[in-house]
């Protein structure tokens, strides 16, 4: 029997709009077992990114349940949520809008390492360069900005950052 890592039940995210309510995500359920990968596919605007943002509590949900390793993500404290985000990440579909244009590639990759205390000041640059190398991004791009990269390289930076 496979261990369920992520269990999403009846997830809803509604937005108030003039004249009613927009049902961005309506009664979505799925689970991911240990060792599995899930890709959300669909037309533009169908709710893929909203599902990811809601599951990670980047935006509030309207209703439903989200459990990670049996723990209710939607009810945990902000401190616990920060801890869980070390284990759960989202890679957004659009490589052109998911990277901060004011930061260099080195800064973008460094940010989660600093926030999650995964590297100290002394080893941070070496860790970032190692991740870039493993992710197929040239070390020469450490001081580059996202607009200087093509879509494929931006996508790789997003994956490395996650």
Phi, psi and omega per residue, in radians:
X1 nan 2.225 -3.120
X2 -1.349 2.539 3.084
X3 -1.411 2.248 3.100
X4 -1.431 2.091 3.104
X5 -1.517 -0.830 -3.103
X6 -2.212 2.201 -3.118
X7 -2.232 1.976 -3.125
X8 -1.956 2.189 -3.099
X9 -2.230 2.175 3.003
X10 0.908 0.702 -3.101
X11 -1.243 2.287 3.107
X12 -2.306 2.472 3.005
X13 -2.433 1.978 -3.137
X14 -2.010 2.524 3.081
X15 -2.063 2.355 3.037
X16 -1.265 2.331 3.067
X17 -2.320 2.822 -3.130
X18 -1.039 2.189 3.129
X19 1.503 0.161 3.102
X20 2.759 -2.512 -3.054
X21 -2.358 2.360 3.049
X22 -1.651 2.096 3.112
X23 -1.551 1.483 -3.100
X24 -1.201 -0.716 3.062
X25 -2.351 2.204 -3.024
X26 -2.327 1.795 3.028
X27 1.085 0.906 3.129
X28 -1.611 2.312 3.093
X29 -2.356 2.417 3.037
X30 -2.915 2.874 2.998
X31 -2.448 2.700 3.107
X32 -2.146 2.144 3.100
X33 -1.481 2.782 3.076
X34 -0.975 2.311 3.129
X35 1.546 -0.112 3.135
X36 -1.664 2.769 3.033
X37 -2.175 2.477 3.115
X38 -2.202 2.277 3.030
X39 -2.020 2.278 3.079
X40 -1.628 2.185 3.133
X41 -2.187 2.668 3.110
X42 2.846 3.047 -3.130
X43 -1.107 2.763 3.055
X44 -1.033 2.300 3.104
X45 1.474 0.151 -3.091
X46 -1.494 -0.126 3.056
X47 1.995 0.097 -3.110
X48 -1.013 -0.926 -3.128
X49 -1.167 -0.609 3.111
X50 -1.115 -0.678 3.076
X51 -1.047 -0.880 -3.133
X52 -1.050 -0.792 -3.139
X53 -1.134 -0.640 -3.141
X54 -1.252 -0.754 3.121
X55 -1.022 -0.709 -3.124
X56 -1.498 0.042 -3.109
X57 1.050 0.580 2.997
X58 -1.356 -0.437 2.993
X59 -2.327 2.661 -3.120
X60 -1.279 2.575 3.080
X61 -1.547 2.832 3.045
X62 -1.579 -0.790 3.074
X63 -2.830 2.971 3.123
X64 1.996 -3.112 -3.109
X65 -2.298 2.506 3.027
X66 -2.375 2.070 3.121
X67 -2.090 2.312 3.041
X68 -2.021 2.066 -3.061
X69 0.882 0.683 3.097
X70 1.495 -0.133 -3.110
X71 -1.669 2.351 -3.127
X72 -1.325 1.804 -3.124
X73 -1.115 -0.615 -3.048
X74 -1.275 -0.212 -3.118
X75 -2.006 -0.030 -3.058
X76 -1.386 2.816 -3.109
X77 -1.221 2.791 3.083
X78 -0.998 -0.668 3.124
X79 -1.134 -0.767 3.116
X80 -1.149 -0.660 3.124
X81 -1.085 -0.738 3.084
X82 -1.030 -0.718 3.119
X83 -1.129 -0.742 3.139
X84 -1.153 -0.556 -3.120
X85 -1.177 -0.221 2.999
X86 -1.213 -0.469 -3.072
X87 -1.738 -0.394 -3.060
X88 -2.140 2.165 3.128
X89 -2.348 2.802 3.094
X90 -2.119 2.466 3.047
X91 -1.993 1.953 -3.072
X92 -1.311 2.633 -3.034
X93 -1.163 -0.678 -3.017
X94 -1.628 1.842 -3.107
X95 -1.219 -0.205 -3.110
X96 -1.505 -0.392 -3.091
X97 -1.993 -0.056 -3.038
X98 -1.620 -0.098 -3.137
X99 -1.967 2.396 -3.134
X100 -1.157 2.024 -3.081
X101 -1.196 -0.234 -3.120
X102 -1.556 -0.119 -3.096
X103 -1.956 2.621 3.058
X104 -1.328 2.892 3.117
X105 -1.048 -0.718 3.096
X106 -1.039 -0.742 3.121
X107 -1.167 -0.699 -3.128
X108 -1.092 -0.762 -3.135
X109 -1.290 -0.549 3.135
X110 -1.186 -0.597 -2.984
X111 -0.901 -0.929 -3.139
X112 -1.175 -0.488 3.097
X113 -1.163 -0.673 3.117
X114 -1.255 -0.859 -3.109
X115 -1.015 -0.743 -3.089
X116 -1.614 0.136 3.110
X117 0.924 0.802 -3.130
X118 -1.663 -0.134 3.089
X119 -2.690 2.400 3.071
X120 -1.446 3.026 -3.096
X121 -1.016 -0.671 -3.070
X122 -1.172 -0.699 -3.066
X123 -1.740 0.008 -3.036
X124 -1.037 -0.914 -3.106
X125 -1.066 -0.741 3.127
X126 -1.105 -0.702 3.125
X127 -1.118 -0.771 3.135
X128 -1.098 -0.807 3.133
X129 -1.093 -0.655 3.089
X130 -1.127 -0.778 3.111
X131 -1.106 -0.706 3.111
X132 -1.071 -0.770 3.132
X133 -1.089 -0.809 3.135
X134 -1.134 -0.521 -3.115
X135 -1.571 0.053 3.092
X136 1.363 0.460 3.097
X137 -1.989 2.169 -3.090
X138 -1.011 2.442 3.088
X139 -1.060 -0.417 -3.138
X140 -1.126 -0.308 -3.106
X141 -1.589 0.086 -3.114
X142 -0.927 -0.751 -3.107
X143 -1.716 0.153 3.115
X144 -1.403 2.823 3.074
X145 -1.837 2.720 -3.081
X146 -0.905 -0.649 -3.112
X147 -1.147 -0.254 3.133
X148 -1.516 -0.096 -3.099
X149 -1.866 2.623 3.033
X150 -1.373 3.011 -3.067
X151 -1.031 -0.690 -3.136
X152 -1.126 -0.737 3.116
X153 -1.197 -0.668 3.085
X154 -1.080 -0.724 3.127
X155 -1.088 -0.724 3.112
X156 -1.105 -0.693 3.089
X157 -1.072 -0.740 3.090
X158 -1.054 -0.687 3.113
X159 -1.196 -0.770 3.115
X160 -1.053 -0.749 -3.125
X161 -1.072 -0.657 -3.125
X162 -1.198 nan nan
